[in-house]
């Protein structure tokens, strides 16, 4: 579901096509213990479902919409239903506006240290067998091994977390719900702003030690078939509006295909989500509060909505009343 890695890929990848996405829903393969674990992890967690919520306080309404950054034909109907809401908003906030995406591309081109290693490469930093696995995964996504070897490990982990098919679709210009919402806002002349500076993801992950980044890279390197199936599962749960279940299903189904113990996997998984989701959610609260207007739309990846550190719960802690809305 991530947008930022694709921005660099759009500059680098050739306009070739991979096979059509054909993953299958992994939930049919879950064992009873795995189903029980997912249920236990969801028990008591706030706001586990719903892709559209309204938060109200003192006459102000914030419509929080959980998006998916990859394309799906069903998004057209969703965007059509949301169009009247977007047209009457005072402001729309997204993870990154189109202008910020352009600025990020410029920043990467002028400051390559953001995404690339200097000196040693991943070939030097990893055991040969692990590098070969990474190189094969990169190749499946159209990235030559010599180029993948130069990526910051945290950055490569984000790229490899997307299936080959999904990465190619986004790099080719497929629109997720975020883009559709920005298009609607532009048509209605509603101002659009970013929830965070465009370099946020770089600063969050870049602050980790090299050892931590290399360990995180392990989680991002899933077998291609599993990656495609995981994407299909995620998309199915998104349209069922079960975003928190999607997170825990991803955890449980990915563990067996990663060369880590269960405890090690969970530690790295939680660290990854803490940086990519939770910390950013906290940072967004002040931006939302400072945005002018009584009718605000906040559109961000659906995984940002639920949980103790989810956007919905953080708004509730600030005195907002939350109600689920039609999606």
N, C-alpha and C positions, 0 to 999 in steps of 0.2 A: 504494500500500500504506500510505499514511500515515493515522494516526488523528487527530492533533491538529487539523488544519484543519477537520475535520468537526465538531468540538465547537462551534465558533462557528457553522458553517453550520446546525447543528441549532436554534440560537436564532433564526436570521434567515430561513431559507428558507420559503416557503409550502409547504403540503402538496400540491404538484402533482406530476405524474408525467411523466417523459420517456419516449421510446420505449424498448422493451425492448433490452437490450444485444445487439448482433448483430455484434460485431467478428470478424475472421478472423485466423488465425495467419499472421503475417508471414514466418515461416521459409520458407514455400514460395516467396517472392519473392526470397530472398537470392541474390546472384550468387556465383560461385565465389570471386572475391577477397574478398567480404564474409565468406563461410564460412571462408576461410583466415585472415582477420584474427581472427575470433572464436576459432578454434582456437589461434592463436598467443597470444592474450591469456590463454587458459586454461592454456596449457602451463606446468607447474611451479608453478601456484598451489595452495596447500594447501586441502583440504576444499572442493572445488567442487560436490559432490553430497551428497544425503542430508538429509532433513528431521527426523531424530531421531538423536541421538548420545548416548552415555553417556561421561562423563568420570569416571574413578576415581582416587583418591589416598588412601592411608592409611585405607582403610575407608570413605571418603566417596564417594558417587555423585551426580553432577550430570547429570540428563537435560536435554539442550538440544533444544528443539523449535522448528523453524522454522515460523512461522505466516504466514497471509495475513490481512490486516485486513478484506478484503471477503468477502462471502458466496458460497457455492457449495454446492449440494445434497450434493456428495461429502464435505463437511465432517462431515456427520452420522456417516458410517461411521468416519471418522478419529477423531472424538471418542469414539465407542463403544469403539474399540480402545485408546484412551489412558486411558479411565476407570479401570481398575484401578490404573494407575500413579499417576494423580492422587490417588486415594483413599488410597493408602499412603504418600504423600509427607509429609515433615515440614514443608515449606513450598513455596509456588509463587511465583515471581517473574515479573512481566509488565512491559511497558513503562509501563503506567499502570493502576492499579486503578480500579474504579468510583468509589471515594471521591475519588481524585485527579482523575478526570475531572470530577466535580462541583465540586471546589475550583477547577479551572482555569476552568470556566464563571463561577464567582463572581469570580475574579481578573480575567478579561477585562471583566466588567460593571462592576467597580469601578476598574479601571486600564486604560482603553481604549488608552493609549499602547503597550501591548504589541502590539497588532495594527493600530492605526490611525495614520496620519500626522497631524501637527499642522501647521497653516500650509498649505504647498503640498500639492497633490494630484498624483497620477500624470499628470493632464492637463497640469500645469505642468512636470513633470520629463521627459516623454517627447516625442519628435517626434510630430506629429499622426498619421502613418500607423501608427506602432507602437502608439499609444494606441488607434486604431480597431480594430486587430487584437485587442488585449487586451480591449477592451470587448465585441467580438463573442464572444470565447471565454467571457467572464464571463456574458454574456447566455445563452449555450447551457447554462450551468450554473445558471440561475435567479437570477443575481446582477445587479441593476440596475447600470448603468454608473456612476451617481453614487456608489453604495456601493463598487464595485470601485476607483474612483479614490482612495478614502480609505484603502485597505489599505496597510500596510507592503509594499514590493515583494517581500521574501522570503516574506511570508505568502501573498500572492496567487500567487506562483510555486508554492507547495505545493498550493494549491487547484486551480490550473489544470493541475497535473501529473496530476490524476485526471480520467478521462473524465467527460462529463456524466452518463452512465448510472450509473457507479460511485458518483459523489458523491451522486446522488439516492438510490440504494439504501442507502448507509450512513446518510445523514441520515434516512432513513425507518425506521431501526432494524434493518436486516439485520445478522446476527451473523457475524463472522469467527471463525476458530479461537481467537483470544485470548479472546473473550467466552465461547465454549463451554467453554474450559478454566477460566475463572473461575467459571462456573456449576457445573462439576463439583466444583471445590474448595469452593465454598460448600455444596453438597449433602453433601460428605464432612466438612465442618467443618475443612478444612485451611486454615491461615492463608495469606493472599495478600498480597504486598508489591510495591512498585514498584521497578524497577531504577534509577530516577532521580527527582529532584524534578519535579513536574508542569510547572514553568516552564523546563525544560532547553532545549527546542527554541527557545523565544523568546530565551533568552540566547545560544545558539550563533549563531543567524542574525542576531539584532539587533546583534551586535558588528561586523558587516561594514560597510564604507563604503557610502554610498548608491550610488556608482558600481558597486560590486561587486554590490549587491543588484539593481540595474536590469539588469545584464548577466545575472545568474542568472535573472531573470524571463523573459528571452528563451527559455531552454531550456524553461521550463514552459509556454510558449505553443505547443502543437502543434495542427495542424489537427484538428478534431473527429473526422473519419473515421480519421485516423492514431491519434489517442488511443484510440479504441475498439478498433482493431486491435492496438495495443500492449498494451492491457489483456488482450485475448483471448490474445495470445502469452504474456504473463507468467503468466496463470492456467494455460495448458497446460504451461508449463515447471515451474511450481510442483508440479503433480501428477505430473510426471515426476521430481521431486526434483532438478532441475538449476538450483539457484538462482544459481550464479555465471554459468552460461551465459545465464540470463535477464538478468543485469546487462549483459553484453557485447552481447547481442542488442539490448537497448534502446539501447545506445550507437550501434551500427552502423546500426540502422534509423531512428533519430531524426535523425542528422546531416543527411541530404539535405533534410529539411523545415524546418530551422532556418536563419535568415539569419545564419550565421556561417561562417568558414572552418573546415576540419576541425581545425586546430590550436587555434583559439579555442574551438570546441565542446568538444574534449577537455579543455581546461584548465578550463572552467567546469563541465563534467560531473564531473571529478575533484574539483574544489573542493566541489561540491554533495554528492557522496557522502562526501567526507572529513568534512564537518560533520555530515551527517545520519546517517552510519553509523559510520565509523571512530572518530571522537573519542568518540562515545557508548559504543562497545564498550569502549574503554580505561577509561572512567569506571565501567562496570558491574563490572569485575573486583573491586574492593574491596568492593562491595555483595554480590556473590556470596560472597566469602570470609567476610564478616562475618555472613552469614545462618546462624542456628543450625539444626543438624540434620545427619544423615548421609545423608539422601535428599532431594535438592532438585530441583525442576523449574524450569527457566528457559525461558519461552516468549516469543519475540520474533520480529519479522519475519524471514523466511527470508534476506533479503539481509544480515542481520547475521552469518550463520554462517560464510561462507567468506572466503578471502583471508588475506593476511599479518596484517591487523588485524582479522580475523574473530574472533568469540567462541571458536570451536573452537581456532584456532591460539593465541590468547592463553591459553587454559586449558592447552594443551600446553606452552607456555613456562613455565607455573607448576608443571610437574611432573605434570600429569594424564595418564593414559593414555586415549586416545580410541578408542572402538569404535562403529561404525555400528549402529543398532538399528532394529527394525521400526517402520514408520510407518503 
